[in-house]
Amino acid sequence: METELQKRIVINQKVMVGKPVIRGTRIPVNTIVKLLAQGMTKEEILEDYPNLTGEDIRAALTYVAEIANGEDVFPLKD
């Protein structure tokens, strides 16, 4: 069963060459995680990317955590 967070991440070859992105945007998951790793706060990211929500950031982190944990993650095409 797909969770609400998982529904926020999509892979589509026509969007960002198939990188996982936040649904309805061209913002890759890896961009969000990289910004957090560089020390940006959630609030700073939301300010710089007004199309994102806090839940989108949480979904990106959950997606990466599932991959790191060896889970199979298959987002739906948008």
PDB file as gemmi writes it, atoms N, CA and C in Angstrom:
CRYST1    1.000    1.000    1.000  90.00  90.00  90.00 P 1                      
ATOM      1  N   MET A   1       0.833  -1.179   0.000  1.00  0.00           N  
ATOM      2  CA  MET A   1       0.000   0.000   0.000  1.00  0.00           C  
ATOM      3  C   MET A   1       0.884   1.252   0.000  1.00  0.00           C  
ATOM      4  N   GLU A   2       0.594   2.147  -0.887  1.00  0.00           N  
ATOM      5  CA  GLU A   2       1.364   3.367  -1.021  1.00  0.00           C  
ATOM      6  C   GLU A   2       0.896   4.397   0.008  1.00  0.00           C  
ATOM      7  N   THR A   3       1.836   4.998   0.707  1.00  0.00           N  
ATOM      8  CA  THR A   3       1.483   5.998   1.710  1.00  0.00           C  
ATOM      9  C   THR A   3       1.298   7.363   1.052  1.00  0.00           C  
ATOM     10  N   GLU A   4       0.707   8.279   1.804  1.00  0.00           N  
ATOM     11  CA  GLU A   4       0.525   9.642   1.297  1.00  0.00           C  
ATOM     12  C   GLU A   4       1.867  10.289   0.974  1.00  0.00           C  
ATOM     13  N   LEU A   5       2.877  10.018   1.792  1.00  0.00           N  
ATOM     14  CA  LEU A   5       4.194  10.591   1.513  1.00  0.00           C  
ATOM     15  C   LEU A   5       4.770  10.044   0.218  1.00  0.00           C  
ATOM     16  N   GLN A   6       4.612   8.737  -0.003  1.00  0.00           N  
ATOM     17  CA  GLN A   6       5.143   8.133  -1.226  1.00  0.00           C  
ATOM     18  C   GLN A   6       4.456   8.693  -2.468  1.00  0.00           C  
ATOM     19  N   LYS A   7       3.215   9.096  -2.351  1.00  0.00           N  
ATOM     20  CA  LYS A   7       2.491   9.652  -3.496  1.00  0.00           C  
ATOM     21  C   LYS A   7       3.047  11.009  -3.919  1.00  0.00           C  
ATOM     22  N   ARG A   8       3.821  11.631  -3.061  1.00  0.00           N  
ATOM     23  CA  ARG A   8       4.389  12.947  -3.364  1.00  0.00           C  
ATOM     24  C   ARG A   8       5.625  12.860  -4.259  1.00  0.00           C  
ATOM     25  N   ILE A   9       6.203  11.674  -4.406  1.00  0.00           N  
ATOM     26  CA  ILE A   9       7.419  11.482  -5.204  1.00  0.00           C  
ATOM     27  C   ILE A   9       7.056  10.746  -6.488  1.00  0.00           C  
ATOM     28  N   VAL A  10       7.494  11.281  -7.626  1.00  0.00           N  
ATOM     29  CA  VAL A  10       7.206  10.640  -8.907  1.00  0.00           C  
ATOM     30  C   VAL A  10       8.478  10.544  -9.747  1.00  0.00           C  
ATOM     31  N   ILE A  11       8.457   9.575 -10.648  1.00  0.00           N  
ATOM     32  CA  ILE A  11       9.528   9.433 -11.631  1.00  0.00           C  
ATOM     33  C   ILE A  11       8.873   9.412 -12.999  1.00  0.00           C  
ATOM     34  N   ASN A  12       9.328  10.310 -13.846  1.00  0.00           N  
ATOM     35  CA  ASN A  12       8.800  10.401 -15.203  1.00  0.00           C  
ATOM     36  C   ASN A  12       9.980  10.764 -16.100  1.00  0.00           C  
ATOM     37  N   GLN A  13      10.245   9.955 -17.110  1.00  0.00           N  
ATOM     38  CA  GLN A  13      11.386  10.190 -17.991  1.00  0.00           C  
ATOM     39  C   GLN A  13      11.344  11.566 -18.649  1.00  0.00           C  
ATOM     40  N   LYS A  14      10.159  12.166 -18.746  1.00  0.00           N  
ATOM     41  CA  LYS A  14      10.025  13.480 -19.382  1.00  0.00           C  
ATOM     42  C   LYS A  14      10.287  14.635 -18.412  1.00  0.00           C  
ATOM     43  N   VAL A  15      10.465  14.321 -17.147  1.00  0.00           N  
ATOM     44  CA  VAL A  15      10.709  15.357 -16.140  1.00  0.00           C  
ATOM     45  C   VAL A  15      12.063  15.095 -15.486  1.00  0.00           C  
ATOM     46  N   MET A  16      12.985  16.014 -15.647  1.00  0.00           N  
ATOM     47  CA  MET A  16      14.319  15.919 -15.043  1.00  0.00           C  
ATOM     48  C   MET A  16      15.013  14.592 -15.376  1.00  0.00           C  
ATOM     49  N   VAL A  17      14.819  14.139 -16.593  1.00  0.00           N  
ATOM     50  CA  VAL A  17      15.463  12.931 -17.116  1.00  0.00           C  
ATOM     51  C   VAL A  17      15.213  11.716 -16.222  1.00  0.00           C  
ATOM     52  N   GLY A  18      14.032  11.652 -15.638  1.00  0.00           N  
ATOM     53  CA  GLY A  18      13.659  10.480 -14.859  1.00  0.00           C  
ATOM     54  C   GLY A  18      14.127  10.462 -13.418  1.00  0.00           C  
ATOM     55  N   LYS A  19      14.677  11.572 -12.932  1.00  0.00           N  
ATOM     56  CA  LYS A  19      15.055  11.625 -11.515  1.00  0.00           C  
ATOM     57  C   LYS A  19      13.786  11.690 -10.669  1.00  0.00           C  
ATOM     58  N   PRO A  20      13.810  11.135  -9.469  1.00  0.00           N  
ATOM     59  CA  PRO A  20      12.653  11.272  -8.579  1.00  0.00           C  
ATOM     60  C   PRO A  20      12.469  12.751  -8.213  1.00  0.00           C  
ATOM     61  N   VAL A  21      11.258  13.253  -8.418  1.00  0.00           N  
ATOM     62  CA  VAL A  21      10.941  14.650  -8.117  1.00  0.00           C  
ATOM     63  C   VAL A  21       9.688  14.720  -7.256  1.00  0.00           C  
ATOM     64  N   ILE A  22       9.469  15.887  -6.676  1.00  0.00           N  
ATOM     65  CA  ILE A  22       8.235  16.133  -5.947  1.00  0.00           C  
ATOM     66  C   ILE A  22       7.122  16.315  -6.975  1.00  0.00           C  
ATOM     67  N   ARG A  23       6.031  15.601  -6.788  1.00  0.00           N  
ATOM     68  CA  ARG A  23       4.897  15.642  -7.722  1.00  0.00           C  
ATOM     69  C   ARG A  23       4.490  17.089  -8.013  1.00  0.00           C  
ATOM     70  N   GLY A  24       4.278  17.379  -9.290  1.00  0.00           N  
ATOM     71  CA  GLY A  24       3.830  18.701  -9.709  1.00  0.00           C  
ATOM     72  C   GLY A  24       4.931  19.745  -9.782  1.00  0.00           C  
ATOM     73  N   THR A  25       6.182  19.314  -9.577  1.00  0.00           N  
ATOM     74  CA  THR A  25       7.317  20.243  -9.654  1.00  0.00           C  
ATOM     75  C   THR A  25       8.421  19.611 -10.488  1.00  0.00           C  
ATOM     76  N   ARG A  26       9.473  20.362 -10.660  1.00  0.00           N  
ATOM     77  CA  ARG A  26      10.687  19.839 -11.285  1.00  0.00           C  
ATOM     78  C   ARG A  26      11.819  19.832 -10.251  1.00  0.00           C  
ATOM     79  N   ILE A  27      11.437  19.723  -8.995  1.00  0.00           N  
ATOM     80  CA  ILE A  27      12.417  19.758  -7.903  1.00  0.00           C  
ATOM     81  C   ILE A  27      12.795  18.328  -7.528  1.00  0.00           C  
ATOM     82  N   PRO A  28      14.038  17.928  -7.831  1.00  0.00           N  
ATOM     83  CA  PRO A  28      14.462  16.565  -7.522  1.00  0.00           C  
ATOM     84  C   PRO A  28      14.596  16.321  -6.014  1.00  0.00           C  
ATOM     85  N   VAL A  29      14.320  15.097  -5.627  1.00  0.00           N  
ATOM     86  CA  VAL A  29      14.474  14.675  -4.238  1.00  0.00           C  
ATOM     87  C   VAL A  29      15.900  14.937  -3.767  1.00  0.00           C  
ATOM     88  N   ASN A  30      16.881  14.622  -4.609  1.00  0.00           N  
ATOM     89  CA  ASN A  30      18.276  14.785  -4.189  1.00  0.00           C  
ATOM     90  C   ASN A  30      18.628  16.246  -3.924  1.00  0.00           C  
ATOM     91  N   THR A  31      17.976  17.179  -4.580  1.00  0.00           N  
ATOM     92  CA  THR A  31      18.221  18.598  -4.316  1.00  0.00           C  
ATOM     93  C   THR A  31      17.791  18.957  -2.902  1.00  0.00           C  
ATOM     94  N   ILE A  32      16.629  18.481  -2.502  1.00  0.00           N  
ATOM     95  CA  ILE A  32      16.117  18.768  -1.160  1.00  0.00           C  
ATOM     96  C   ILE A  32      17.047  18.182  -0.100  1.00  0.00           C  
ATOM     97  N   VAL A  33      17.426  16.932  -0.285  1.00  0.00           N  
ATOM     98  CA  VAL A  33      18.291  16.267   0.694  1.00  0.00           C  
ATOM     99  C   VAL A  33      19.664  16.940   0.745  1.00  0.00           C  
ATOM    100  N   LYS A  34      20.182  17.314  -0.407  1.00  0.00           N  
ATOM    101  CA  LYS A  34      21.483  17.986  -0.459  1.00  0.00           C  
ATOM    102  C   LYS A  34      21.441  19.328   0.282  1.00  0.00           C  
ATOM    103  N   LEU A  35      20.369  20.094   0.088  1.00  0.00           N  
ATOM    104  CA  LEU A  35      20.241  21.382   0.778  1.00  0.00           C  
ATOM    105  C   LEU A  35      20.202  21.192   2.294  1.00  0.00           C  
ATOM    106  N   LEU A  36      19.471  20.185   2.745  1.00  0.00           N  
ATOM    107  CA  LEU A  36      19.420  19.894   4.181  1.00  0.00           C  
ATOM    108  C   LEU A  36      20.802  19.488   4.696  1.00  0.00           C  
ATOM    109  N   ALA A  37      21.502  18.665   3.923  1.00  0.00           N  
ATOM    110  CA  ALA A  37      22.838  18.212   4.323  1.00  0.00           C  
ATOM    111  C   ALA A  37      23.827  19.375   4.384  1.00  0.00           C  
ATOM    112  N   GLN A  38      23.597  20.393   3.559  1.00  0.00           N  
ATOM    113  CA  GLN A  38      24.473  21.568   3.552  1.00  0.00           C  
ATOM    114  C   GLN A  38      24.131  22.543   4.674  1.00  0.00           C  
ATOM    115  N   GLY A  39      23.086  22.228   5.435  1.00  0.00           N  
ATOM    116  CA  GLY A  39      22.768  23.046   6.595  1.00  0.00           C  
ATOM    117  C   GLY A  39      21.570  23.962   6.468  1.00  0.00           C  
ATOM    118  N   MET A  40      20.909  23.962   5.321  1.00  0.00           N  
ATOM    119  CA  MET A  40      19.706  24.788   5.197  1.00  0.00           C  
ATOM    120  C   MET A  40      18.613  24.226   6.097  1.00  0.00           C  
ATOM    121  N   THR A  41      17.817  25.109   6.649  1.00  0.00           N  
ATOM    122  CA  THR A  41      16.683  24.663   7.453  1.00  0.00           C  
ATOM    123  C   THR A  41      15.490  24.410   6.547  1.00  0.00           C  
ATOM    124  N   LYS A  42      14.520  23.695   7.080  1.00  0.00           N  
ATOM    125  CA  LYS A  42      13.284  23.451   6.336  1.00  0.00           C  
ATOM    126  C   LYS A  42      12.654  24.785   5.938  1.00  0.00           C  
ATOM    127  N   GLU A  43      12.653  25.737   6.852  1.00  0.00           N  
ATOM    128  CA  GLU A  43      12.049  27.039   6.590  1.00  0.00           C  
ATOM    129  C   GLU A  43      12.761  27.768   5.453  1.00  0.00           C  
ATOM    130  N   GLU A  44      14.091  27.677   5.424  1.00  0.00           N  
ATOM    131  CA  GLU A  44      14.854  28.321   4.347  1.00  0.00           C  
ATOM    132  C   GLU A  44      14.550  27.677   2.997  1.00  0.00           C  
ATOM    133  N   ILE A  45      14.437  26.370   2.989  1.00  0.00           N  
ATOM    134  CA  ILE A  45      14.115  25.671   1.739  1.00  0.00           C  
ATOM    135  C   ILE A  45      12.727  26.077   1.263  1.00  0.00           C  
ATOM    136  N   LEU A  46      11.770  26.116   2.172  1.00  0.00           N  
ATOM    137  CA  LEU A  46      10.404  26.493   1.800  1.00  0.00           C  
ATOM    138  C   LEU A  46      10.350  27.934   1.295  1.00  0.00           C  
ATOM    139  N   GLU A  47      11.193  28.779   1.832  1.00  0.00           N  
ATOM    140  CA  GLU A  47      11.251  30.168   1.368  1.00  0.00           C  
ATOM    141  C   GLU A  47      11.832  30.241  -0.046  1.00  0.00           C  
ATOM    142  N   ASP A  48      12.885  29.462  -0.298  1.00  0.00           N  
ATOM    143  CA  ASP A  48      13.527  29.454  -1.614  1.00  0.00           C  
ATOM    144  C   ASP A  48      12.705  28.714  -2.670  1.00  0.00           C  
ATOM    145  N   TYR A  49      11.907  27.759  -2.243  1.00  0.00           N  
ATOM    146  CA  TYR A  49      11.087  26.949  -3.151  1.00  0.00           C  
ATOM    147  C   TYR A  49       9.633  27.013  -2.690  1.00  0.00           C  
ATOM    148  N   PRO A  50       8.930  28.100  -3.000  1.00  0.00           N  
ATOM    149  CA  PRO A  50       7.571  28.293  -2.480  1.00  0.00           C  
ATOM    150  C   PRO A  50       6.557  27.242  -2.945  1.00  0.00           C  
ATOM    151  N   ASN A  51       6.884  26.478  -3.977  1.00  0.00           N  
ATOM    152  CA  ASN A  51       5.970  25.414  -4.424  1.00  0.00           C  
ATOM    153  C   ASN A  51       6.041  24.181  -3.535  1.00  0.00           C  
ATOM    154  N   LEU A  52       7.057  24.112  -2.673  1.00  0.00           N  
ATOM    155  CA  LEU A  52       7.203  22.968  -1.769  1.00  0.00           C  
ATOM    156  C   LEU A  52       6.417  23.190  -0.484  1.00  0.00           C  
ATOM    157  N   THR A  53       6.110  22.073   0.171  1.00  0.00           N  
ATOM    158  CA  THR A  53       5.498  22.106   1.498  1.00  0.00           C  
ATOM    159  C   THR A  53       6.397  21.326   2.457  1.00  0.00           C  
ATOM    160  N   GLY A  54       6.126  21.472   3.722  1.00  0.00           N  
ATOM    161  CA  GLY A  54       6.861  20.696   4.712  1.00  0.00           C  
ATOM    162  C   GLY A  54       6.695  19.205   4.486  1.00  0.00           C  
ATOM    163  N   GLU A  55       5.514  18.800   4.061  1.00  0.00           N  
ATOM    164  CA  GLU A  55       5.265  17.379   3.777  1.00  0.00           C  
ATOM    165  C   GLU A  55       6.094  16.896   2.590  1.00  0.00           C  
ATOM    166  N   ASP A  56       6.343  17.776   1.618  1.00  0.00           N  
ATOM    167  CA  ASP A  56       7.199  17.402   0.484  1.00  0.00           C  
ATOM    168  C   ASP A  56       8.621  17.114   0.963  1.00  0.00           C  
ATOM    169  N   ILE A  57       9.115  17.946   1.865  1.00  0.00           N  
ATOM    170  CA  ILE A  57      10.460  17.729   2.407  1.00  0.00           C  
ATOM    171  C   ILE A  57      10.495  16.421   3.186  1.00  0.00           C  
ATOM    172  N   ARG A  58       9.480  16.185   3.974  1.00  0.00           N  
ATOM    173  CA  ARG A  58       9.402  14.929   4.726  1.00  0.00           C  
ATOM    174  C   ARG A  58       9.346  13.730   3.776  1.00  0.00           C  
ATOM    175  N   ALA A  59       8.599  13.864   2.690  1.00  0.00           N  
ATOM    176  CA  ALA A  59       8.504  12.780   1.708  1.00  0.00           C  
ATOM    177  C   ALA A  59       9.864  12.504   1.077  1.00  0.00           C  
ATOM    178  N   ALA A  60      10.616  13.556   0.768  1.00  0.00           N  
ATOM    179  CA  ALA A  60      11.947  13.375   0.178  1.00  0.00           C  
ATOM    180  C   ALA A  60      12.862  12.619   1.135  1.00  0.00           C  
ATOM    181  N   LEU A  61      12.827  12.990   2.405  1.00  0.00           N  
ATOM    182  CA  LEU A  61      13.661  12.304   3.397  1.00  0.00           C  
ATOM    183  C   LEU A  61      13.224  10.855   3.585  1.00  0.00           C  
ATOM    184  N   THR A  62      11.928  10.622   3.595  1.00  0.00           N  
ATOM    185  CA  THR A  62      11.408   9.259   3.733  1.00  0.00           C  
ATOM    186  C   THR A  62      11.823   8.409   2.541  1.00  0.00           C  
ATOM    187  N   TYR A  63      11.740   8.978   1.346  1.00  0.00           N  
ATOM    188  CA  TYR A  63      12.124   8.277   0.123  1.00  0.00           C  
ATOM    189  C   TYR A  63      13.588   7.841   0.195  1.00  0.00           C  
ATOM    190  N   VAL A  64      14.458   8.764   0.565  1.00  0.00           N  
ATOM    191  CA  VAL A  64      15.888   8.451   0.651  1.00  0.00           C  
ATOM    192  C   VAL A  64      16.156   7.435   1.759  1.00  0.00           C  
ATOM    193  N   ALA A  65      15.461   7.559   2.874  1.00  0.00           N  
ATOM    194  CA  ALA A  65      15.635   6.606   3.979  1.00  0.00           C  
ATOM    195  C   ALA A  65      15.232   5.198   3.550  1.00  0.00           C  
ATOM    196  N   GLU A  66      14.154   5.083   2.782  1.00  0.00           N  
ATOM    197  CA  GLU A  66      13.713   3.770   2.312  1.00  0.00           C  
ATOM    198  C   GLU A  66      14.727   3.163   1.355  1.00  0.00           C  
ATOM    199  N   ILE A  67      15.309   3.986   0.509  1.00  0.00           N  
ATOM    200  CA  ILE A  67      16.343   3.490  -0.406  1.00  0.00           C  
ATOM    201  C   ILE A  67      17.562   3.025   0.394  1.00  0.00           C  
ATOM    202  N   ALA A  68      17.988   3.827   1.354  1.00  0.00           N  
ATOM    203  CA  ALA A  68      19.152   3.474   2.170  1.00  0.00           C  
ATOM    204  C   ALA A  68      18.907   2.213   2.988  1.00  0.00           C  
ATOM    205  N   ASN A  69      17.655   1.963   3.317  1.00  0.00           N  
ATOM    206  CA  ASN A  69      17.286   0.787   4.102  1.00  0.00           C  
ATOM    207  C   ASN A  69      17.098  -0.448   3.224  1.00  0.00           C  
ATOM    208  N   GLY A  70      17.247  -0.276   1.914  1.00  0.00           N  
ATOM    209  CA  GLY A  70      17.104  -1.401   1.004  1.00  0.00           C  
ATOM    210  C   GLY A  70      15.674  -1.713   0.622  1.00  0.00           C  
ATOM    211  N   GLU A  71      14.754  -0.787   0.911  1.00  0.00           N  
ATOM    212  CA  GLU A  71      13.353  -0.992   0.546  1.00  0.00           C  
ATOM    213  C   GLU A  71      13.194  -0.793  -0.957  1.00  0.00           C  
ATOM    214  N   ASP A  72      12.240  -1.493  -1.541  1.00  0.00           N  
ATOM    215  CA  ASP A  72      11.889  -1.248  -2.934  1.00  0.00           C  
ATOM    216  C   ASP A  72      10.968  -0.042  -2.975  1.00  0.00           C  
ATOM    217  N   VAL A  73      11.364   0.973  -3.728  1.00  0.00           N  
ATOM    218  CA  VAL A  73      10.582   2.196  -3.822  1.00  0.00           C  
ATOM    219  C   VAL A  73      10.236   2.407  -5.285  1.00  0.00           C  
ATOM    220  N   PHE A  74       8.959   2.372  -5.596  1.00  0.00           N  
ATOM    221  CA  PHE A  74       8.515   2.520  -6.970  1.00  0.00           C  
ATOM    222  C   PHE A  74       7.445   3.596  -7.061  1.00  0.00           C  
ATOM    223  N   PRO A  75       7.839   4.877  -7.191  1.00  0.00           N  
ATOM    224  CA  PRO A  75       6.827   5.911  -7.335  1.00  0.00           C  
ATOM    225  C   PRO A  75       6.083   5.754  -8.655  1.00  0.00           C  
ATOM    226  N   LEU A  76       4.875   6.215  -8.673  1.00  0.00           N  
ATOM    227  CA  LEU A  76       4.063   6.167  -9.878  1.00  0.00           C  
ATOM    228  C   LEU A  76       4.467   7.270 -10.830  1.00  0.00           C  
ATOM    229  N   LYS A  77       4.219   7.049 -12.126  1.00  0.00           N  
ATOM    230  CA  LYS A  77       4.443   8.104 -13.105  1.00  0.00           C  
ATOM    231  C   LYS A  77       3.421   9.195 -12.882  1.00  0.00           C  
ATOM    232  N   ASP A  78       3.836  10.422 -13.122  1.00  0.00           N  
ATOM    233  CA  ASP A  78       2.934  11.563 -12.990  1.00  0.00           C  
ATOM    234  C   ASP A  78       2.165  11.743 -14.279  1.00  0.00           C  
TER     235      ASP A  78                                                      
END                                                                             
